[in-house]
Amino acid sequence: MHPAPPPAPPARPRAFTLIELLTVIAIIGVLAGILIPVVGKVRESARVAQGVSNLRQIGAAVHLYAAQNRDLLPYGTEYNEGGAAVTDWALRLSAGYIASGLRADYGGGVQRHPIFTDPLARITNPAGTLHFSAHPRLFPRSDQPATNPPMRIGQLRRPAELVMVMDAGQDPANGNSLARAINVPGINTVYNPASSTLDDPVAITANNNSDTTFGAGSIRYRLRNDSAAKLLFADGHVAIFARGEIRNRHIQAE
């Protein structure tokens, strides 16, 4: 009889070669390069959708206010007899037409509802509580009844064309936009259907389209790499316009 051969030594697990490891790392890098931008776009799309939803709710609150106040639009800023600003349109709508339990004036801390903020707002410290500005002729000051009287929704002949509230820049001191978009070029011009400049684009400057004290009262193009802005129109619909698409007819009220 022949003796049994000795058992074969256990096979050592095969290790990855350097080339295989580098190949795996390269594949992971390619996948990351594809997925990271996609995730970023999905995140921005969600923020845009939330901002659009906020503006639609603001539009509903404005129309509710008008229905309960003889068709009048709210004042953009309200002043007391001493000439001090005491509240604005966003506070007024927050307290009486969107939620209960909020103050309707500047006393005791500003309590605007969260729908007046934009998830795409750039300044986050301080974040502010108002990232949209209202049309200054549609939402006038309460202390200028002779030059800028309150307006009624019913007197707006082009509600689907006229911007009522817009994305606005933020003041770095407090993170807020101005209540009224007083720095948009041409926004105080009265609409004239015979004007030859109605289809001219609204001017955009570095000062207007910025998060600065001046830009806080102007349109802020903060979507799609600073190339588009969200707009709430007087009929309640919301649209996104690219730079150069906002025309004088969109901002000039009757």
C-alpha positions as CSV (number, residue, x, y, z in Angstrom):
1,M,0.0,0.0,0.0
2,H,1.2,3.4,-0.8
3,P,0.9,6.1,1.9
4,A,-1.8,8.8,1.3
5,P,-0.4,12.0,-0.1
6,P,-0.3,14.8,2.4
7,P,-3.2,17.2,2.3
8,A,-2.8,20.2,0.1
9,P,-2.2,23.5,1.9
10,P,-5.3,25.7,2.1
11,A,-5.5,28.1,-0.8
12,R,-4.6,31.7,0.1
13,P,-7.3,34.2,-0.8
14,R,-6.5,36.0,-3.9
15,A,-5.8,39.7,-3.3
16,F,-6.7,42.5,-5.6
17,T,-4.0,43.7,-7.9
18,L,-3.1,47.4,-7.9
19,I,-4.6,47.7,-11.4
20,E,-7.9,46.3,-10.2
21,L,-8.0,48.6,-7.2
22,L,-7.3,51.6,-9.4
23,T,-10.0,50.5,-11.7
24,V,-12.6,50.3,-8.9
25,I,-11.5,53.7,-7.6
26,A,-11.9,55.2,-11.1
27,I,-15.4,53.7,-11.4
28,I,-16.4,55.1,-8.1
29,G,-15.1,58.5,-9.1
30,V,-17.1,58.5,-12.4
31,L,-20.3,57.5,-10.5
32,A,-19.8,60.2,-8.0
33,G,-19.2,62.7,-10.8
34,I,-22.5,61.7,-12.3
35,L,-24.6,61.5,-9.1
36,I,-23.4,64.6,-7.2
37,P,-24.6,67.1,-9.8
38,V,-27.9,65.2,-10.1
39,V,-28.5,65.3,-6.3
40,G,-27.7,69.0,-6.3
41,K,-30.2,69.6,-9.1
42,V,-32.9,67.6,-7.3
43,R,-32.2,69.6,-4.1
44,E,-32.5,72.9,-6.0
45,S,-35.7,71.8,-7.8
46,A,-37.2,71.0,-4.4
47,R,-36.3,74.4,-3.1
48,V,-37.7,76.1,-6.2
49,A,-40.9,74.2,-5.8
50,Q,-41.2,75.3,-2.2
51,G,-40.6,78.9,-3.1
52,V,-43.2,78.7,-5.8
53,S,-45.7,77.2,-3.3
54,N,-44.9,80.0,-0.9
55,L,-45.7,82.6,-3.5
56,R,-49.0,80.9,-4.4
57,Q,-50.1,81.0,-0.8
58,I,-49.1,84.6,-0.6
59,G,-51.3,85.3,-3.6
60,A,-54.2,83.5,-2.0
61,A,-53.8,85.6,1.2
62,V,-53.7,88.8,-0.8
63,H,-57.0,87.9,-2.6
64,L,-58.5,86.9,0.7
65,Y,-57.5,90.3,2.2
66,A,-59.0,92.1,-0.8
67,A,-62.3,90.1,-0.5
68,Q,-62.6,91.2,3.1
69,N,-61.5,94.8,2.5
70,R,-63.7,96.2,-0.3
71,D,-61.4,94.8,-3.0
72,L,-58.5,96.9,-1.7
73,L,-54.9,95.6,-1.8
74,P,-53.0,95.9,1.5
75,Y,-50.6,98.8,2.2
76,G,-47.0,97.9,1.6
77,T,-46.0,99.9,4.7
78,E,-48.2,101.4,7.3
79,Y,-47.2,104.5,9.3
80,N,-48.6,106.0,12.5
81,E,-49.4,109.7,13.0
82,G,-45.9,110.3,14.2
83,G,-44.5,109.2,10.9
84,A,-43.0,105.9,12.2
85,A,-43.5,102.7,10.2
86,V,-45.6,100.3,12.3
87,T,-46.2,97.3,10.0
88,D,-46.0,96.0,6.5
89,W,-48.1,93.9,4.1
90,A,-46.4,90.6,5.0
91,L,-47.0,91.1,8.7
92,R,-50.6,92.2,8.1
93,L,-51.3,89.1,6.0
94,S,-49.4,86.8,8.4
95,A,-51.5,87.8,11.4
96,G,-54.9,88.1,9.9
97,Y,-55.1,86.0,6.8
98,I,-52.6,83.2,7.0
99,A,-52.2,82.2,10.7
100,S,-53.5,83.1,14.1
101,G,-51.6,84.2,17.2
102,L,-49.0,86.3,15.3
103,R,-48.5,90.0,15.9
104,A,-49.5,92.3,13.0
105,D,-47.0,95.0,13.8
106,Y,-43.3,95.6,14.5
107,G,-43.8,95.7,18.3
108,G,-42.6,92.8,20.4
109,G,-40.6,91.2,17.6
110,V,-41.4,90.6,13.9
111,Q,-43.6,87.6,13.4
112,R,-44.0,87.0,9.7
113,H,-45.2,83.6,8.6
114,P,-42.6,81.3,7.1
115,I,-44.2,81.4,3.6
116,F,-42.6,84.9,3.3
117,T,-39.2,83.3,3.1
118,D,-37.5,81.7,0.1
119,P,-35.5,78.4,0.5
120,L,-33.0,79.7,-2.1
121,A,-32.2,82.9,-0.2
122,R,-28.4,83.3,0.0
123,I,-27.9,85.2,3.2
124,T,-28.6,82.8,6.1
125,N,-26.9,84.6,9.0
126,P,-29.1,86.5,9.7
127,A,-31.6,84.7,7.6
128,G,-34.4,87.3,7.7
129,T,-38.1,86.6,7.5
130,L,-39.0,88.4,4.3
131,H,-37.4,87.5,0.9
132,F,-40.1,88.9,-1.4
133,S,-40.9,92.5,-2.3
134,A,-44.3,93.9,-3.3
135,H,-45.0,96.2,-6.2
136,P,-44.8,99.7,-4.7
137,R,-47.8,101.1,-6.6
138,L,-50.1,98.1,-5.9
139,F,-48.9,98.1,-2.2
140,P,-48.5,101.8,-1.4
141,R,-47.4,103.6,1.7
142,S,-50.2,104.6,4.0
143,D,-48.9,108.1,4.5
144,Q,-49.0,109.0,0.7
145,P,-52.7,108.8,-0.1
146,A,-52.6,111.7,-2.6
147,T,-49.7,110.5,-4.7
148,N,-50.1,106.8,-4.3
149,P,-53.6,105.9,-3.2
150,P,-54.7,102.4,-2.3
151,M,-55.6,100.2,-5.3
152,R,-58.4,97.8,-5.9
153,I,-57.8,94.4,-7.6
154,G,-60.8,95.1,-9.8
155,Q,-59.2,98.2,-11.3
156,L,-56.2,96.1,-12.6
157,R,-57.1,95.5,-16.3
158,R,-54.2,93.1,-16.9
159,P,-54.0,90.9,-13.7
160,A,-52.4,88.0,-15.6
161,E,-49.6,90.2,-16.9
162,L,-48.9,92.4,-14.0
163,V,-46.3,91.4,-11.3
164,M,-47.6,91.8,-7.8
165,V,-44.8,90.2,-5.7
166,M,-41.3,89.2,-6.7
167,D,-38.1,87.6,-5.6
168,A,-36.0,90.3,-4.0
169,G,-32.5,90.8,-2.7
170,Q,-31.6,90.6,1.0
171,D,-30.1,93.4,3.1
172,P,-27.0,91.8,4.7
173,A,-27.7,93.7,7.9
174,N,-30.9,91.7,8.7
175,G,-31.4,89.2,5.9
176,N,-34.6,90.8,4.8
177,S,-35.9,92.2,1.6
178,L,-37.6,95.6,1.6
179,A,-41.4,95.4,1.9
180,R,-41.8,97.3,-1.3
181,A,-39.7,96.9,-4.5
182,I,-38.9,100.6,-4.8
183,N,-35.6,100.1,-6.6
184,V,-36.8,98.2,-9.7
185,P,-36.1,100.5,-12.7
186,G,-39.4,101.9,-14.2
187,I,-41.7,100.2,-11.7
188,N,-43.4,103.5,-10.8
189,T,-44.2,104.4,-14.4
190,V,-47.9,104.4,-15.1
191,Y,-48.9,101.9,-17.8
192,N,-49.6,103.4,-21.2
193,P,-50.9,101.0,-23.8
194,A,-49.6,103.3,-26.6
195,S,-46.0,103.3,-25.2
196,S,-43.3,102.0,-27.5
197,T,-41.3,100.7,-24.6
198,L,-43.7,98.2,-23.1
199,D,-41.8,95.3,-24.5
200,D,-38.4,96.6,-23.5
201,P,-36.7,94.4,-20.9
202,V,-36.5,95.8,-17.3
203,A,-33.0,97.0,-16.7
204,I,-30.7,94.8,-14.7
205,T,-27.6,96.2,-13.0
206,A,-25.1,94.8,-10.5
207,N,-26.7,97.0,-7.8
208,N,-30.2,95.8,-8.6
209,N,-29.5,92.1,-8.8
210,S,-27.6,91.8,-5.5
211,D,-28.0,91.0,-1.8
212,T,-27.2,94.5,-0.7
213,T,-29.1,97.4,0.9
214,F,-30.1,98.7,-2.5
215,G,-30.8,95.2,-4.0
216,A,-33.2,94.5,-1.1
217,G,-35.7,96.6,-3.0
218,S,-35.3,95.1,-6.4
219,I,-35.7,91.8,-8.3
220,R,-33.2,89.2,-7.3
221,Y,-32.4,86.5,-10.0
222,R,-31.2,83.8,-7.6
223,L,-32.5,80.7,-9.5
224,R,-30.5,78.6,-11.9
225,N,-27.1,80.2,-11.2
226,D,-28.5,83.7,-10.9
227,S,-30.3,83.6,-14.2
228,A,-34.0,83.5,-13.2
229,A,-36.5,84.8,-10.7
230,K,-40.0,83.8,-9.4
231,L,-42.9,86.2,-9.9
232,L,-46.4,86.3,-8.4
233,F,-48.9,88.0,-10.7
234,A,-52.0,89.9,-9.7
235,D,-54.3,87.1,-10.8
236,G,-52.5,84.7,-8.3
237,H,-50.5,82.6,-10.7
238,V,-46.7,82.2,-10.3
239,A,-44.1,82.0,-13.1
240,I,-40.3,81.8,-13.4
241,F,-38.8,84.4,-15.7
242,A,-35.2,84.3,-17.0
243,R,-33.0,87.4,-17.1
244,G,-34.2,89.7,-19.9
245,E,-37.7,88.2,-20.1
246,I,-39.3,90.6,-17.6
247,R,-40.7,93.5,-19.7
248,N,-41.9,96.9,-18.8
249,R,-45.5,95.8,-19.3
250,H,-45.0,93.3,-16.5
251,I,-44.2,96.0,-13.9
252,Q,-46.1,99.1,-15.1
253,A,-49.5,99.3,-13.3
254,E,-52.5,101.4,-14.4
